[in-house]
Amino acid sequence: MDFGFTPEQEMIRGQAAEFFRRECPTAVVRGLMEGERAHSEQMWRKMAELGWMGLVFPEEFGGAGLSMVELSIVLEEMGRVLAPGTYFSTVVLGGLLLQSAASAEQKRRWLTPICEGELKATLALYEEHECPGPEGIRVRAENIDGGFAISGKKFFVPDAEVADLIICAAKTNSAEDRVTLFAVDRKLDGVNITPLRTMDQTRSLYEVSFESVRVDESCVIGSEGGAWPVIGRALDLAAVGLSAQMVGGARSVLEMCVEFLKTREQFGRKIGSFQSLQHRSADMLLLTESAKSAVYAASCAASDDAPDLPVLASIAKAYSSEAYVWIAGEGIQLHGGMGFTWEHDVHLYYKRACADASTLGDATHHRRRLAGLIGLG
């Protein structure tokens, strides 16, 4: 497999890097952190104008028809600057799920507006008693005349207060043990959204309760009771995308540390000349590059619809999670006392690293899953 990037992919990387350097400096990130939604509508519009909302979606629905590799490149650059906003929840969680499960009519209804930047979406999957399988879904959708009434609670729903469409996983009367996906308008009666306090203030998570929320049959995405295989693939793609963001964050911490080691002096010498600190920096580089290799191997598998995507996705998520947390922790240590201050940015990366490491399954979960996939569990 050729892991080199094409000239077109390098152009996308350069465009994304320049855009986020210009539009999302640390001052902007900190300003959005102080708000209630960690979302910039202005940045969203500019990203839509660049065509990034439809990057991986088919041209017939308004997308660019590119692959998971190009999407991972953009996500990596987003991770480098800790870009807040609804891009991940809309494109990676909501959009890729719609692409896999929705009918052509539903794609025109919801996916085309996503590509145009006119609709934001998110996925409401996890519940109070988190379980990685369909048995963890307890939200109910009762069959009523011409539709369903959804009742129950979802937790850790990203960007729910900003999203126009909430894709909810629930169980129906006629498919008791199987999962069905419903497209729910956030503004419907009975949808209640409560912010959750989390470590990473650059991401907004919510509790979403559904109190007999009425939706018609046209809001069922895919077949009734047949959603879990589609959800599983969507979660693999999301794990790859999130890992790409973690690689970007790790790279930024590494660059931040190298610059500090080149300028900080102690005992009349640049501290970057101390061998012990050189070794620690080399370890950070090794972990970053190894995580990047794992991410783009998984991205290539996703682009080729390869059968080993679940294996590679779990490898990427497990490795990137631990690498990012360790690198961000080393970043604080290498900066000494100033690394612990609110004014320095490295602590923002550490918070993001810890949050990302537990999102979509932590390293332990993915190692256990990997063992099962390769026949060791």
N, C-alpha and C positions, 0 to 999 in steps of 0.2 A: 504494500500500500504506500502511495506517495503522500507524505505528510507536508510537502511544500505547499505554500499558498500561491494561488495564481495571481497575475497582475491585477485582475479585477478585484480579488479579495483584498489584496494589499491596498488598493485604492479605497475600498470601503473602510478598511481599518484607519487609514490616514484621514479620511473624511470624518469618521466618528471621533477619533482622537482630537482633532481640531475643534469639532463642534462642542464636545464636552469641556475642553479646556476653556473655550470662550463663554459658553452658556452656563456651565455648572462649576464655577470655582468654589472653594470652601466657604466663602462668605455666603453664597447662594444656598449651599447645603445647610449651613447653620441657620439661616433665616427660615428655610422651610421646616426645619426641625422644631422651631418655636411655634409653628402653626398647628392646627388641629388635624390636618389631612396629609401633610408632607407631600403636597402635589402642586406643581406649577402648570397652570393651563397654558401659559405662554410657551413654555418649553415643550409641552405636549403638541401644540400646534406646529411649532417649528420642526419637530421630529416627524410629524405627519407629512409636512411639505417635502421632506427628504425621502418619503416613501418607506420609512422604516416600519410603519404599522402593518404594511402588507408584504414585508420582505420575503416571507416564506410561503405565502398563500398563492393559490393559482391565479393566473392572469384573468381568467373568466370572471372572477369575483373581485377584481380590482387590485390584485396583488402583483408582486414582481416575479413570482415563481422561482425564487432562489432556494438554497438548501439550508439545512441546520448549521452548516459550517459558517455561512455568512451571518446567520443570526447569532451564533456564538461569538463571532468577532465583535459585533455591536455590543453584546452583553458584557464581554470582557472589558471593553472600553468604558461602559457604564460603571462596572465594578471598580475601575481604577479611580473614579472620582466620587464614589458612593452616591451616585445619582438617585435621588428619591423619585417618587412618581408611580404611575399606574402602568408603565410599559410591561413589566414582567407579568402582572396579574392579567392584563388584557390580552397581550399577544401570546405569551408562553402558556399560561394556564387556560384562559378562556378561549383564545383564538385557535390554538392547536387542538383543543378538545372539540370545538365546533368543526374544524376541518376534518377530523377523523370520524365524527359520529353523526353530524347533521345531514339532513337531506339537502338536495340542490336548492329547493325553495327556502329552507331555513338558512342556508348559507347566504343566499341573496338578501334575506331579511336581516341577518345579524353579522355575518362575516364581511360582507361588502362595506357596511358602515364602519366596521373596525378598520379596514384597509384605508378608508377615507379619513380616518381620525374623528369620525362623528359619533362613535359609540365606544364606551369603556365597559369592560366585563371583568368578572372575577369568578373564582370557583369556591363554593361552599361545600367542603368535604368532611373535615374533621369535626368530631363531637367530643363531649365531655370525657367520655371513656375512650380515649384514642386507641384505635385498633387498625392495623395496616390492611385488613381484609374487609370483604363485604359484610361480615358479621358485626363490624363496628358501626354500621349505618343503622340508626334507630329512628331517624326522622321519617314520619309517615305521610303518605299522599293518599287520602281516602278518595275512592271513586265516587263521583257525584254526577249528576246529569250533564253530559257533554264535557266533562273535565275532571279536575281533581281539586281537593282542598289539602294543602300542605301544612303540617303542624310539627313543631319541634325546634331544637336549637342547634346551631353550628358555631364552632369556635375557631379562632385564628384565621378568620376570613380576611385576606389582604384587600385593602382599598375598598371595602364594601360601601363606605359612605360616599365615595366618588363614583363608583361603578354605576352605569345605567342598567346593566344586566347582571344578575346573579345566577350562575349555573349551580343548581342545588341537586345533590345526590340524595335520593330517598327510596323508600320501599312502598309498593302499592299493595292493595288487597289481593289482586290477581297474580302477583309475583312476590309472595311473602318473603322468600329467601334470596331474592335477586334485587339488584340495584337498578334504578331508573334515573335518568337525568332530566331535570326540568329547567327551562329558561324562565326566570322570574324577573319581572320588572321591579326594580328597587322601590318604585313609588307606589306599588300596590298596597291596598289596605291590609294590615296585619303583618307587614314587614317592619320589624323594629331592629335598629342598629345601635349598638353600644360600643364605644371605644374601649380597647384594652390597653393597660399600661404595660409597656415592654421595655427591654433593655435598649434596643436599637431604635432611636427616635427618628431615623431616616426612613423607616418603614412603618406603615399604619396597619394595625390588625384590629379586628372587630369581632364582637359576638353578634350573631344575627339570629333572631328568633322569628319563627313563622307561626302566626296564630290564625289557623284556618284560611290561609292565603289561597284564593281561587285562581286557578289557571285553566285554560281550555286544552283540548287534546293536541292542538297545534304546537304547544309549548313542550311536548315530550320530544327530547332530542334522541334520535335513533329509535330503537325498539324498546318497548316496555320490558323491563327485567334483563335487558341485554347490555347494560352499560359497563359492567366491571372490567371486561377485557379492554375496552376502549379507554377507560380511566387508567388502567395499569400502564398502557403505552404512553398516555399523556403524562403520567407521573414520571416515567423514564425520561421523556423529552425535557420535562421541567427540571429534573435532577441534573441533566446535562447542562441546561441553560444556567441554572443556579451555580453549578460548579465553574462555569466560564466566568461568572461574575466574581466568584471567590478568587480565581486565578488573577483577575485584574486587580483586585484589592491587595492580594499578596505581593504582586509586582510593585504596586505603589509604595507599600511599606518598605520593601527592599530598597527601592530607589531613595526613599526618604532617609533610610539609615545610612546608605552609602554616602549620600551628600553630607550628612551630619559627621560621619567618621572622617571625611576629607577636610572638614573645616574646624572641628573642635580640637582644642589643644589642652594637653595636660603634661606637666613635667617638661615643658618646652618642646613637646613633640605633638604632631597630629596623632590623634588616638587611632586613626586608621592604620598606623604603622605597627600597632601592637598585634602580635601574632594571634593571640587568643581571640581578639575581635575579628580578625581576618577569617579565622576558622568558623566563627559563628555566622559571619556574612556568607561564607561559601556554603554552609549548610542551608541557609535561607534560599540561596540561589538554586541549589540542588532540588529542594522541595518544590519551589515555584515551577521550575522547568519540568519536573516529573509530573506535577499536577496538570500542567498545560498539555503535555503529551497525552495523558489519560483523557482529558476533556476532548481534545480534537480527534482522538481515536474513536470515542463515543459519538462525536458529531458526525464523523464520516460514516459510521455504521447507521446512524439515524437517516442520513442523506441517502444511503443506498438501500434503506429498509432491510438491513441485514438481520438475520435471526439472533445474532449474539448481542443485540442492543441492550437487553436487560442486564447481561453480565457486565458489559462495558460501562453502562450507566451507573451501576452500583460501585464498580471500581473507581470511577471518576468522583462520585459523590463521597465515598468513604475517604479516599486519599486527600481530596481537596479540603474536606472539612477539617481533618486533623492538621493538615499542612498550614491552612490559613490561620487557625487559632494559634498554633505554635509560632508562626512567623510574626503575627501581630503582637503576641506576648513578648517575643524577643525584641520587637521594635520598641516597646515601652522600656524594656530593660536597657537596651543600648543607648537610649536617650537619657538615661539616668533620671534624676529628680524631675526634670522638665517634662519627661514623658508621661508623668502622672497628672499633669495640670490640665485644667479645662481648656486653656488657651491653645495647647498643642493638639494637632489633628490626629496623632497616632492612636489616641484612645477611642476615637470614632471608628477607626478600622477594627479595633479589638472588639468593640460592641457588635459591629456588623458581623465579624467573624463568628462570634459565639452564637448569634441569632441564626445565621445561615447554616451553621454546623448542625443545628437541631431541626431545621426546616426540611420537610420532605424526607425525614428519616435521618438519624444521626449515623456516625460511622459504625457503631456497633450493629445497628439495624441492617445496614447495607452489607456488612461482612457476613452476618447470619443469612441474609437473603442470598448472597453470592455463594455461600457454602451449599445452600439448597439447590441453586441453579446448576452447579457443577457436580452435584451428586454426593456432596460430603455431609449434608445436613439431614 
